[in-house]
Amino acid sequence: MDYIVAKEKAIKYIGISKKTEYEVAKKLKSLEVDSLMISKVIDYLKELGYINDLDYVKSYIRQNEKMLKYSKYELKQKLLQKGIKASIIDSEFETNLTSDYETNVINKLLSSKLKSYDDIKIKEYLYRRGFNLDNIGEIYE
């Protein structure tokens, strides 16, 4: 596959939704594009601003703050699976994720899904989901 075709395939892939550098590289690799070509295409896409892992993390955090669905741990794991570096994730969590995010998610879960659970089952469920023990403890103070 030549450079132009690989570039077009990558642009078409990102046109559907935002993607990380890792996801684009993985897609091109699955299309049997050689690694040198993949790096050229990714550099081109970065230059145009089509791929930016930092912006991706910021957008992902904003989206999940509205949904209040995952613990910080779950968010981090999902971003790591998308090939984002842990250092980027941690710094963006510090700057862009509100301090009461996990408490808000826990309160949302308590008001809906966990209504019928007893206290111990709720704590176990939240712990398994990766919520911070301090945040779980705050609920029962």
Buried (B, 14 or more C-beta within 10 A) or exposed (E): EEEEEBBEBBBEBBEEEEBBBBBBBBBBEEBEBEEEBBEBBBEBBBEEEBBBBEEBBBEBBEEBBEEBEBBBEBBBEBBEEBBBBEEBBEEBBEEBBEEEBBBEBBEBBBEEEBEEBEEEEBBEBBEEBBBBEEBBEEBEE
